[in-house]
Amino acid sequence: MMTQSKSRQRGLSFLGLLFIGGLLAVGGVITAQVVPTVIEYRAVVNAANKASGGNTIAEIRSIFDKAAAIDDIKSINGKELEISKEGDKIVVSFAYQREIHLVGPGYLTLKYSGRSL
């Protein structure tokens, strides 16, 4: 007597494919909204590093505002910077947050902070 082994079907069902596709789409939309904020954060860090070369508080804020205008930084301005001196080095610190609307009353809040090198 010969018995044939039944092979099981393998693969992904159509509903499983739709579910995974939906998750990937939502992840892609969120990523597409987060990436510009990360790019802006890097621009803020660069502007803070440039501004730390100033001698007075007003000059530091002015240098930052000029760099912010060039790099299209809208989340923070020169007035919101914390300027301190550590030894003989001027340190420019900043902190801000961005909110991304997801759905209904839901928001994704990203908090960014940093300081000049």
SVG drawing of the C-alpha trace seen along z (x, -y; Angstrom):
<svg xmlns="http://www.w3.org/2000/svg" viewBox="-10 -92 49 94">
<polyline fill="none" stroke="black" stroke-width="0.4" points="0.0,0.0 1.4,-3.3 0.5,-6.4 0.9,-9.8 2.0,-12.4 -0.2,-15.5 1.9,-18.6 0.7,-21.6 0.2,-24.8 2.6,-27.5 2.3,-31.2 0.5,-34.3 -3.3,-34.7 -4.8,-37.7 -6.0,-39.2 -2.5,-38.7 -1.0,-40.5 -3.5,-43.4 -2.7,-43.6 1.1,-43.7 0.7,-46.1 -1.4,-48.4 1.2,-48.3 4.0,-49.1 2.0,-52.0 1.3,-53.5 5.0,-53.1 6.0,-54.7 3.7,-57.7 5.0,-58.2 8.6,-57.9 8.0,-60.4 6.8,-62.9 9.6,-62.2 12.6,-62.5 12.2,-66.2 12.2,-66.9 15.5,-65.0 17.0,-66.9 15.9,-70.1 17.5,-69.0 20.8,-68.5 20.5,-72.0 19.8,-73.4 23.0,-71.6 25.0,-73.1 23.6,-76.5 24.3,-76.3 27.9,-75.3 28.3,-78.3 26.7,-80.6 29.1,-79.4 31.9,-81.3 30.3,-84.7 31.6,-86.9 28.5,-88.5 25.1,-87.1 23.5,-89.4 26.0,-88.3 25.5,-84.6 21.7,-85.0 22.2,-87.0 24.5,-84.3 22.0,-81.6 19.1,-83.5 21.0,-84.1 21.9,-80.4 18.2,-79.5 17.0,-81.8 19.4,-80.1 18.5,-76.5 14.8,-77.2 14.7,-76.4 11.2,-77.2 11.1,-75.2 13.4,-77.5 14.9,-80.9 17.9,-82.8 15.8,-84.1 15.2,-80.5 18.8,-79.5 20.6,-79.0 24.1,-80.5 26.6,-79.7 30.4,-79.7 32.3,-76.6 35.9,-77.6 37.0,-79.8 34.5,-78.1 31.0,-79.5 28.3,-76.7 25.0,-77.2 22.2,-74.8 18.7,-74.4 15.6,-72.3 12.4,-72.2 9.6,-69.8 7.7,-69.0 4.2,-67.5 3.1,-65.4 -0.7,-64.9 -1.4,-61.2 -5.2,-60.6 -8.0,-62.2 -6.8,-63.5 -3.5,-61.5 -0.2,-63.2 3.4,-62.0 5.5,-64.4 9.3,-64.5 11.5,-66.3 14.9,-67.5 17.7,-69.0 21.4,-69.5 24.3,-71.8 27.2,-73.1 30.5,-71.2"/>
</svg>
